[in-house]
């Protein structure tokens, strides 16, 4: 028996059919192309109509650009346009920066100069601040020292006037001389019961008026001792207490303005007079009951049972007023 042959695989048959179809198609295309390429002769004019009336076995189609190609072209154009725009923008910015750079350098130099000036001024300010602090401290020390000097000067002035007393509100006589003033003091001594002789008067004068027209200026009497001055003051105070008619111009032997009241006090310094004036306001306001002077000092006392306060400055007087 002959061996049986196996049938060919289906894939081989399919490939054979495909190859046959492809070869037949290629042959048809070649035939059509050769037919078109051939020119008809005059003898075949009659056949030309026959062949032209017949439709060709294939159709040539024109290839068209797809939408994707158009989009790619537009995108490429857009990219190129943007690239050109950015390039021109960068070029313009570069030109502007070239113009701005010198100005920026000038500004930088100016800023450096300003910083240097500020640093210099800060150093100077710190130095001036230190100097001001030193001056303030020195001013405080100087003020304390001035206060000490003022107190010493006040003490010297008080010491130089410790044997002096003054008679206030005395009418002035026409063509008044020192002999007239001495005679007034002697008459006063007789009336109040003190022992003042002409030899006890070292000097006597009337204070010059600060304004024109002031006539009843105080008379300053310099005695030979503080004891004598103190005796005159005590006798004058006792006379005013005992007699209803207090001391007046007639007790000085004056025949003009006899009823003009006079006041015998110790001579105070300018500062002492100011403090005495302010201290008397405390008594007028009924804040304190007593106010007096002794050996150039001013004293106040609230009542009989209160301590004696020595007035040393105007600030102290204002403080005493505020305490009430």
Secondary structure by P-SEA (a helix, b strand, c coil): ccbbbbcccaaaaaaaaaaaaaaaaaaaaaaaaaaaacccccccccaaaaaaaccccbbbbbbbbcaaaaaaaaaaaaaaaaaaaaaaaaaaaaaaaaaaaaaaaaaaaaaaaaaaaaaaaaaaaaaaaaaaaaaaaaaaaaaaaaaaaaaaaaaaaaaaaccbbbbccccccccccaaaaaaaaaaaaaaacccccccccccccccccccccccbbbbbbbcccaaaaaaaaaaaaaaaaacccccccccccccccccbbbbbbccccaaaaaaaaaaaaaaaacccccccccccbbbbbccccbbbbbbccaaaaaaaaaac
